Amino acid sequence: MTRLWIMAVLATVGSVALSAQTSENVVYVELNEYPDVTYFLPAPPAIGSVEFTDDLVQYQWGKTLRNTARGQQASRESLPSPVVTGNIMAEVLGLDTISQEATPAMWQLVVKCAFTGFQSTAKAKDNYMRTRPFVQMNDPVWAQYDTDLLRLNGSYPSSHTAFGWFTALAFAEMCPEEQDNILRRGFMFGENRVIVGAHYQSDVTAGYLTAAAAFARAHANPEFQKDIQAARAEYARLKGPLLPEATDVPHGEKFLGDPVDTTSYRYVSDLSLYWAGKTLRNTERGKQAAHEADYSAAMMYEIMGEAIGMTISEESTPAICRLISYVLTKCSVTADRLKEIRFRKRPFVQLDEPSFVAGDEEKERGKSSFPSGHTNLGWTEALVMAELAPNHQNEILRRGYEYGYNRQIVGYHWFTDIVATRQLSTALYAYLHNDAEFVALMQAARQEYQSLDPSAIQTVAPDNGDGQRAAVYTLDGRRVDGQPARGTIYISEGKKKVAY
C-alpha cells in the first residue's frame, strides 16, 4: 500500500512526467537493496512512553510557528514533488531554475534522489502504520498541499524528510562549496513536517536516518556517482570554475539547531530520557555501553568486525584499518570544532551525579556534551562501512546506532545531542566523497574486503513479501532474470570484473 502510494504521489503531484525526463530507472537503490529500517532503528515511541515526551513537546512547538513566516514556508513546501526540492536547491545554488529544459543533469539528480529517498521509508511505514499526530490529536490537516490521504499512510518514518534530506546530501556532495547552506535547507525541510503536524519529531528523526542509510547504499551504484559528476559539471558550466575538492568539513553550527539548555521546552525530554537511560545501566545493555565507551580506531575495528563477521586488524585487513582510522581523524575535527562553538554541560555534570564510566569523569567533565563525539564517530563509520560492505549493511548500521545510544545510557550526553549529531555525521559522510585521500582509501579497502568475503562480489536480495525481488546475479555476471547486468562485480577467468 505505502510503496504504491509513494510512487503515485511522486508521479502525479506537480505534473512531473518522470519517464520522459530521466533515465529508465528512477531510483539509485532497488527495492530489496535498501537497509532494513525496522532492524537498525527502534520502533516509534508508544503513546505514554518516556520517549513519547519529546514528540508531544515538539508537536506543540510546531503549532506555535504556523502563523509565522517559517510556518508559511513549511506549508508551501508540503508538496511531495521533485519540483519543490529542485526549486529549493536552485535557490541555494543561485540558479534561476533546475528543470529538465535548463539543467537536465541536475534535474535528473533531483528526481532520482526524490524517488530513492521516498521509497527508503516504505517497509517501515507498512510495518508500523503509526497514526499521524494531527489524527491522534483530532486536528485538521493544516499544510497547503497535505490532504486526508495522509490518514491512510503511516507516519513513521517521514517520507518527506527522507527525500528532502537525501536530495540535500547528494547536492552537498555535488557542490561542497555550498554544503552548509544546502544541508541547512535539507534539515529545515524535515523540520517542516513537525511544524505542519503531519509527523512527530521521532518520525522526522527516523526520516533523516533512513535517508542516510539509503544514501550510503546508493554509493554502491555507479550510476549515482555518474549522475553527481554530471550535475557538478553542468553546475560548473553555469557558475564558472569550482574547487577541485572539498576544502573543509561541514560546519554543524550552520545547519543544525542550537543545543537545548535548561530553559528550553525540550529540556523536559532530555531529563526524562536521561533517567530512562539510567535504568539500563545494571543490565547487559549497560555493560555493553560501558565497554564501548572507548573512543578509538581499535574499538571501531572490534564493533565493525563483529558486524561484518570478520576480524579487522592491522595484520589481516590493513587497508580497512587505514580507512577507519582516517575517518576517525575527520570525525574528531568535525565534532571538536562544534564543541568549542556550542558548549553544553554533560548530563552527569549538570545534575551533579557520578557517570557510569568513572574513569572518564575528570578528563571529560569540562568538555561539551554537544555534539557527541562518540555518536559522530559511530554513525559516520557505520555509513562508510555500509558502503564498503553492503551485504552486511543492516548489522553495521545497527551497531553504529547503538554506539551513539550508549552515550545516553552512561550519562555523558543528552538525548537531543545524540540525535543532532547523527545529522552532523551524515553531512561528514557526504563531504568525504570529495576528499581525494578518503576516495583512495575506500577503493583500496573495497578491493581488500572483496578479496576476503566471497559474498561481497554478488548481489543477492531476499523477497520483500510482495513478490518483488531485487536484481540477483550469478558469479559470471549474468542476471538471473535475464536482464542486463548493472554495476555488479563478478568473476571471469579468475579475475574480478565489473559489469554495467
Phi and psi in degrees as a GROMACS rama.xvg file:
@    title "Ramachandran Plot"
@    xaxis  label "Phi"
@    yaxis  label "Psi"
@TYPE xy
-63.5145  -45.6393  THR-2
-61.486  -43.2295  ARG-3
-66.1197  -38.0645  LEU-4
-64.1901  -43.1803  TRP-5
-59.9138  -50.0412  ILE-6
-64.8335  -38.1382  MET-7
-64.8272  -42.9518  ALA-8
-62.7783  -48.3849  VAL-9
-65.2001  -32.1888  LEU-10
-80.7951  -22.7215  ALA-11
-110.048  -40.4173  THR-12
-69.436  130.272  VAL-13
86.4798  4.95102  GLY-14
53.1777  49.8189  SER-15
-96.4417  110.279  VAL-16
-84.1984  80.5541  ALA-17
-63.4453  -43.9169  LEU-18
-62.773  -27.3295  SER-19
-89.4576  -11.8121  ALA-20
-115.152  -5.42529  GLN-21
-132.158  176.226  THR-22
-64.7388  168.029  SER-23
-57.4673  -39.7854  GLU-24
-93.0152  123.39  ASN-25
-103.764  18.2819  VAL-26
-133.277  155.015  VAL-27
-94.966  -12.5413  TYR-28
-131.183  123.917  VAL-29
-67.8713  157.328  GLU-30
-53.6331  -42.6922  LEU-31
-90.57  4.49816  ASN-32
-91.8052  -15.1586  GLU-33
-62.4892  144.035  TYR-34
-59.2847  148.344  PRO-35
-86.646  102.327  ASP-36
-60.6101  -34.5288  VAL-37
-68.3009  -13.2439  THR-38
-95.1176  -44.1874  TYR-39
-96.205  -11.4834  PHE-40
-114.4  153.358  LEU-41
-70.6846  162.724  PRO-42
-67.2987  159.032  ALA-43
-61.6252  149.079  PRO-44
-59.5927  136.426  PRO-45
-78.1668  146.718  ALA-46
-59.6438  132.164  ILE-47
92.6503  -10.1022  GLY-48
-78.9807  162.57  SER-49
-61.601  -38.8863  VAL-50
-63.3879  -25.8802  GLU-51
-72.7488  -16.0861  PHE-52
-53.9197  -46.9841  THR-53
-65.2641  -35.6642  ASP-54
-63.0823  -42.4435  ASP-55
-65.7424  -44.4022  LEU-56
-61.781  -44.9281  VAL-57
-70.7531  -30.8547  GLN-58
-61.8747  -43.4378  TYR-59
-67.8372  -37.4943  GLN-60
-58.4598  -45.6269  TRP-61
-59.4856  -40.8947  GLY-62
-65.0127  -31.2111  LYS-63
-69.8467  -16.4337  THR-64
-98.1606  -3.95527  LEU-65
-64.3171  -36.5226  ARG-66
-94.4646  38.4576  ASN-67
-126.794  173.961  THR-68
-60.6434  -37.5577  ALA-69
-65.2199  -39.1291  ARG-70
-63.9233  -40.1506  GLY-71
-66.338  -37.3512  GLN-72
-62.541  -44.7823  GLN-73
-59.3546  -37.6363  ALA-74
-67.551  -45.5232  SER-75
-62.1791  -35.9977  ARG-76
-89.6976  14.2885  GLU-77
-79.5877  -8.34922  SER-78
-68.8383  118.197  LEU-79
-81.8473  72.5756  PRO-80
-140.334  144.782  SER-81
-59.4265  -22.5214  PRO-82
-59.5959  -41.027  VAL-83
-67.1469  -51.1609  VAL-84
-66.4421  -32.4923  THR-85
-62.8647  -42.7445  GLY-86
-65.1025  -38.4147  ASN-87
-64.004  -46.7005  ILE-88
-65.143  -36.9962  MET-89
-62.4685  -43.1015  ALA-90
-61.5528  -45.7629  GLU-91
-64.3979  -38.662  VAL-92
-85.3426  -2.12053  LEU-93
73.4785  32.1094  GLY-94
-105.404  151.841  LEU-95
-66.608  -37.5806  ASP-96
-162.012  158.199  THR-97
-120.557  112.889  ILE-98
-150.098  166.345  SER-99
-60.5547  -37.3208  GLN-100
-77.0215  -44.3656  GLU-101
-87.6113  -36.9338  ALA-102
-140.947  71.2236  THR-103
-59.6464  -35.0773  PRO-104
-69.813  -46.4619  ALA-105
-67.3209  -34.8788  MET-106
-64.36  -42.54  TRP-107
-61.7284  -40.0589  GLN-108
-63.1277  -43.4284  LEU-109
-59.048  -48.8853  VAL-110
-65.367  -47.0377  VAL-111
-69.3971  -31.5405  LYS-112
-66.3382  -39.8094  CYS-113
-61.1345  -48.2059  ALA-114
-62.6124  -45.7747  PHE-115
-63.9798  -45.4188  THR-116
-64.9218  -45.6919  GLY-117
-59.5725  -46.6388  PHE-118
-69.4455  -20.6766  GLN-119
-64.3719  -20.6248  SER-120
-94.8082  -5.11295  THR-121
-58.3022  -49.6084  ALA-122
-63.644  -45.348  LYS-123
-66.1891  -38.9218  ALA-124
-59.8435  -47.3769  LYS-125
-65.6222  -34.8252  ASP-126
-70.067  -42.0974  ASN-127
-96.9813  -34.0304  TYR-128
42.1858  52.0866  MET-129
-68.7803  138.108  ARG-130
-70.1219  135.004  THR-131
-71.7354  154.455  ARG-132
-61.3066  -41.2015  PRO-133
-65.5806  -28.0563  PHE-134
-74.9886  -46.1448  VAL-135
-59.3074  -37.9188  GLN-136
-90.4734  1.21188  MET-137
58.4178  39.9833  ASN-138
-100.53  157.071  ASP-139
-75.2668  161.452  PRO-140
-62.8663  131.79  VAL-141
-108.624  -42.0105  TRP-142
-68.792  155.034  ALA-143
-57.0295  -41.6064  GLN-144
-107.958  0.106061  TYR-145
-77.6069  146.94  ASP-146
-131.995  175.076  THR-147
-66.7139  -9.9422  ASP-148
-59.4344  -25.3283  LEU-149
-60.561  -26.8004  LEU-150
-63.8961  -22.699  ARG-151
-92.9751  -0.554593  LEU-152
-121.56  138.334  ASN-153
-63.6893  152.034  GLY-154
-90.9189  -19.0804  SER-155
-121.611  123.925  TYR-156
-80.6541  174.22  PRO-157
-80.9403  118.386  SER-158
-70.465  -38.7925  SER-159
-55.1973  -48.2327  HIS-160
-59.582  -43.829  THR-161
-63.4255  -45.239  ALA-162
-75.2429  -29.7994  PHE-163
-70.3741  -43.1722  GLY-164
-72.025  -38.1652  TRP-165
-60.1971  -44.3467  PHE-166
-62.6451  -43.4414  THR-167
-62.9567  -40.881  ALA-168
-63.3535  -43.2272  LEU-169
-63.7046  -41.2603  ALA-170
-74.6961  -29.6308  PHE-171
-65.9108  -36.9026  ALA-172
-70.981  -37.6646  GLU-173
-67.5531  -36.5651  MET-174
-134.388  76.3752  CYS-175
-62.9672  -19.1669  PRO-176
-61.7165  -28.7444  GLU-177
-114.679  20.8046  GLU-178
-57.4024  -41.1177  GLN-179
-66.8086  -41.6452  ASP-180
-67.7633  -39.7751  ASN-181
-63.3042  -46.0892  ILE-182
-65.5514  -35.7255  LEU-183
-60.4049  -44.7133  ARG-184
-69.6331  -35.3468  ARG-185
-66.5598  -38.3382  GLY-186
-66.3673  -42.6224  PHE-187
-64.1501  -34.9008  MET-188
-58.4759  -37.4375  PHE-189
-71.843  -45.0757  GLY-190
-56.3512  -32.542  GLU-191
-53.2458  -34.9107  ASN-192
-71.4041  -24.8793  ARG-193
-74.6551  -42.2493  VAL-194
-59.1001  -43.5924  ILE-195
-82.6403  -6.63488  VAL-196
82.9109  11.7423  GLY-197
-83.2654  -19.9778  ALA-198
-143.553  149.379  HIS-199
-76.1136  162.058  TYR-200
-58.4446  -40.1922  GLN-201
-66.0946  -28.2897  SER-202
-65.4634  -43.9127  ASP-203
-68.48  -43.5501  VAL-204
-57.9917  -44.0648  THR-205
-65.8967  -32.9056  ALA-206
-64.0185  -41.6796  GLY-207
-59.7711  -44.3006  TYR-208
-73.2645  -35.7528  LEU-209
-62.3618  -43.7684  THR-210
-63.3057  -40.4169  ALA-211
-61.7467  -43.973  ALA-212
-64.3347  -42.4537  ALA-213
-65.3292  -35.3367  ALA-214
-62.8952  -40.9937  PHE-215
-64.6791  -42.4499  ALA-216
-65.3681  -35.7709  ARG-217
-63.2404  -26.7598  ALA-218
-70.0587  -9.75775  HIS-219
-83.5028  -6.31956  ALA-220
-101.014  114.447  ASN-221
-57.8236  -26.6251  PRO-222
-64.1415  -32.4121  GLU-223
-64.7192  -49.8163  PHE-224
-62.3098  -38.2678  GLN-225
-62.3704  -43.6964  LYS-226
-67.5868  -37.6528  ASP-227
-63.6714  -43.8159  ILE-228
-66.5411  -37.98  GLN-229
-65.5471  -40.8039  ALA-230
-65.5756  -39.1674  ALA-231
-66.3048  -40.4992  ARG-232
-63.9793  -40.8385  ALA-233
-64.054  -43.9326  GLU-234
-61.897  -40.7788  TYR-235
-63.018  -37.2454  ALA-236
-63.7953  -30.812  ARG-237
-86.4094  -33.1982  LEU-238
-109.953  -7.76839  LYS-239
98.5311  179.79  GLY-240
-55.7658  138.999  PRO-241
-111.585  166.29  LEU-242
-64.229  144.404  LEU-243
-66.0595  -28.8055  PRO-244
-159.462  168.16  GLU-245
-61.955  136.601  ALA-246
-103.178  -12.6223  THR-247
-150.801  147.771  ASP-248
-69.3204  161.042  VAL-249
-58.9241  146.837  PRO-250
-99.7855  100.49  HIS-251
-58.7537  -30.8177  GLY-252
-66.4185  -16.7525  GLU-253
-90.391  -16.5968  LYS-254
-129.504  -12.9549  PHE-255
-98.1419  159.952  LEU-256
-73.1056  168.816  GLY-257
-70.5961  154.042  ASP-258
-64.514  153.327  PRO-259
-71.4018  139.452  VAL-260
-118.885  -179.42  ASP-261
-68.6963  -13.8617  THR-262
-93.4911  -4.67985  THR-263
-81.1634  149.436  SER-264
-60.1292  -29.7876  TYR-265
-81.2834  -7.45261  ARG-266
-63.0157  -30.1461  TYR-267
-60.478  -41.5548  VAL-268
-63.4991  -45.739  SER-269
-61.7949  -42.3928  ASP-270
-63.1631  -45.403  LEU-271
-60.6122  -43.361  SER-272
-78.3515  -23.8198  LEU-273
-62.2337  -46.2856  TYR-274
-67.7653  -34.0348  TRP-275
-63.245  -40.057  ALA-276
-64.4016  -37.5054  GLY-277
-61.2863  -31.7561  LYS-278
-65.8029  -15.3122  THR-279
-94.3615  -5.04501  LEU-280
-64.2667  -37.0881  ARG-281
-95.0034  34.2977  ASN-282
-123.414  174.678  THR-283
-60.5252  -35.1265  GLU-284
-64.6277  -37.381  ARG-285
-66.4532  -39.4431  GLY-286
-62.0903  -39.6975  LYS-287
-62.7046  -44.3515  GLN-288
-61.2469  -40.697  ALA-289
-68.3273  -41.3972  ALA-290
-62.9641  -38.1146  HIS-291
-90.5345  17.5877  GLU-292
-71.612  -11.4294  ALA-293
-69.0212  125.05  ASP-294
-100.023  94.9998  TYR-295
-160.399  161.245  SER-296
-63.6013  -36.5449  ALA-297
-61.13  -38.7728  ALA-298
-66.6142  -37.3572  MET-299
-66.3119  -37.3115  MET-300
-58.3861  -44.1325  TYR-301
-66.2006  -49.6425  GLU-302
-66.8504  -48.6243  ILE-303
-71.7245  -31.4006  MET-304
-62.6304  -42.7415  GLY-305
-61.4025  -39.1947  GLU-306
-66.1389  -36.0087  ALA-307
-101.013  3.17538  ILE-308
66.4998  40.3442  GLY-309
-147.591  142.016  MET-310
-74.998  121.334  THR-311
-104.024  116.333  ILE-312
-150.483  161.146  SER-313
-66.2391  -20.4612  GLU-314
-83.2413  -44.9814  GLU-315
-91.3475  -29.325  SER-316
-137.66  64.937  THR-317
-61.6964  -36.0948  PRO-318
-68.6816  -41.5917  ALA-319
-65.3878  -39.5212  ILE-320
-62.4875  -41.426  CYS-321
-63.6547  -38.6304  ARG-322
-63.454  -50.1491  LEU-323
-60.2482  -42.7084  ILE-324
-66.3954  -38.8884  SER-325
-65.2116  -44.1091  TYR-326
-60.3494  -38.8437  VAL-327
-58.5746  -41.6991  LEU-328
-63.2713  -39.2288  THR-329
-69.4777  -36.7077  LYS-330
-61.8429  -43.1911  CYS-331
-61.8614  -44.1701  SER-332
-61.7218  -46.0281  VAL-333
-63.9818  -48.8054  THR-334
-71.4979  -44.188  ALA-335
-62.5677  -38.3007  ASP-336
-64.8879  -42.2038  ARG-337
-69.7541  -34.0305  LEU-338
-58.7769  -39.8463  LYS-339
-68.7871  -30.1914  GLU-340
-87.2799  -34.7476  ILE-341
-124.802  73.6708  ARG-342
-74.6672  138.323  PHE-343
-144.54  137.433  ARG-344
-65.231  143.035  LYS-345
-69.0138  155.166  ARG-346
-56.4184  -47.3554  PRO-347
-67.0134  -25.6352  PHE-348
-77.7517  -47.6015  VAL-349
-57.4975  -38.9068  GLN-350
-97.4453  2.25126  LEU-351
53.5018  52.7436  ASP-352
-126.372  158.765  GLU-353
-72.3252  148.006  PRO-354
-84.7955  179.228  SER-355
-93.1503  -3.65295  PHE-356
-124.137  78.8016  VAL-357
-58.0238  -34.4018  ALA-358
-64.4957  -18.9823  GLY-359
-96.3872  -8.96209  ASP-360
-57.76  -51.3984  GLU-361
-65.297  -44.0877  GLU-362
-73.5675  -22.6091  LYS-363
-100.298  -11.7364  GLU-364
-56.9948  -41.2452  ARG-365
-90.4874  3.17898  GLY-366
-91.718  154.165  LYS-367
-72.9131  143.959  SER-368
-79.2419  -17.9869  SER-369
-117.988  123.567  PHE-370
-83.006  177.944  PRO-371
-86.9131  112.686  SER-372
-62.6742  -39.0842  GLY-373
-61.9743  -45.6685  HIS-374
-61.4067  -42.5408  THR-375
-59.6823  -43.3378  ASN-376
-66.0283  -49.3701  LEU-377
-63.1062  -43.935  GLY-378
-76.1869  -36.8331  TRP-379
-64.4403  -47.1916  THR-380
-62.3399  -35.4815  GLU-381
-64.5637  -42.4277  ALA-382
-65.1764  -41.6193  LEU-383
-62.6206  -45.8593  VAL-384
-70.6801  -31.0214  MET-385
-66.6136  -33.9478  ALA-386
-68.5866  -41.8096  GLU-387
-67.3581  -42.4252  LEU-388
-128.332  67.523  ALA-389
-61.3548  -20.2764  PRO-390
-69.9907  -11.4099  ASN-391
-122.935  22.3267  HIS-392
-59.5701  -38.2826  GLN-393
-64.0992  -46.7496  ASN-394
-68.4551  -36.6739  GLU-395
-61.2335  -48.1812  ILE-396
-66.9865  -36.043  LEU-397
-64.2653  -43.4441  ARG-398
-69.1492  -35.6097  ARG-399
-65.2163  -38.3965  GLY-400
-66.7044  -43.9004  TYR-401
-62.3664  -37.3674  GLU-402
-60.1682  -36.4174  TYR-403
-72.678  -42.4451  GLY-404
-63.5206  -27.4277  TYR-405
-50.7562  -36.5826  ASN-406
-70.7972  -25.4548  ARG-407
-73.5494  -40.0483  GLN-408
-63.5125  -43.6995  ILE-409
-84.3051  -5.83854  VAL-410
84.7284  20.2283  GLY-411
-96.4369  -14.9796  TYR-412
-145.219  148.396  HIS-413
-79.5162  156.046  TRP-414
-54.6116  -48.4046  PHE-415
-67.5015  -27.0252  THR-416
-65.301  -43.0956  ASP-417
-66.3212  -43.2785  ILE-418
-60.4973  -47.9035  VAL-419
-64.8825  -35.9964  ALA-420
-64.1825  -33.5194  THR-421
-65.3384  -28.2497  ARG-422
-71.9298  -36.9049  GLN-423
-61.4298  -41.9289  LEU-424
-60.4562  -45.1564  SER-425
-65.0743  -38.1465  THR-426
-62.711  -41.4677  ALA-427
-63.1518  -39.407  LEU-428
-60.6508  -42.2139  TYR-429
-64.1138  -42.8043  ALA-430
-58.0474  -40.6571  TYR-431
-58.4924  -25.7586  LEU-432
-75.3085  -2.74706  HIS-433
-109.47  10.5806  ASN-434
-100.667  113.862  ASP-435
-59.5238  -37.5464  ALA-436
-68.0058  -41.2356  GLU-437
-61.5938  -44.6997  PHE-438
-59.1548  -43.2441  VAL-439
-66.5366  -40.9786  ALA-440
-66.2635  -38.6684  LEU-441
-63.9267  -41.7005  MET-442
-62.6669  -43.4284  GLN-443
-67.4152  -40.6454  ALA-444
-65.7423  -38.2911  ALA-445
-63.626  -43.6327  ARG-446
-62.0441  -41.4034  GLN-447
-65.8025  -44.4351  GLU-448
-64.2645  -43.4668  TYR-449
-68.0091  -24.9865  GLN-450
-76.0354  -21.2568  SER-451
-100.289  -25.0974  LEU-452
-120.518  102.064  ASP-453
-58.5822  -30.0709  PRO-454
-70.2176  -12.1481  SER-455
-78.8248  -11.648  ALA-456
-101.147  10.8598  ILE-457
-143.073  151.706  GLN-458
-101.961  116.322  THR-459
-131.931  118.035  VAL-460
-121.481  137.223  ALA-461
-73.2225  162.628  PRO-462
-62.8556  138.62  ASP-463
-92.0651  7.05584  ASN-464
103.142  -15.5159  GLY-465
-117.024  20.8491  ASP-466
87.1317  -5.31184  GLY-467
-86.7053  134.977  GLN-468
-127.72  147.501  ARG-469
-76.8677  170.554  ALA-470
-61.3307  133.179  ALA-471
-121.1  129.27  VAL-472
-113.706  147.427  TYR-473
-84.2694  170.682  THR-474
-70.2524  -14.5006  LEU-475
-96.521  12.1605  ASP-476
91.8956  3.6958  GLY-477
-89.2322  136.784  ARG-478
-75.8687  137.479  ARG-479
-61.889  -34.2659  VAL-480
-84.9104  5.65055  ASP-481
85.8208  -4.39861  GLY-482
-77.8824  161.222  GLN-483
-62.0403  144.335  PRO-484
-69.342  145.678  ALA-485
-138.508  111.68  ARG-486
60.8999  34.8588  GLY-487
-109.836  144.459  THR-488
-88.8527  132.849  ILE-489
-142.957  172.091  TYR-490
-107.653  130.926  ILE-491
-142.559  124.773  SER-492
54.0684  38.8509  GLU-493
77.9042  6.66877  GLY-494
-123.631  146.707  LYS-495
-77.5829  132.685  LYS-496
-133.732  167.17  LYS-497
-119.902  131.188  VAL-498
-106.169  137.262  ALA-499
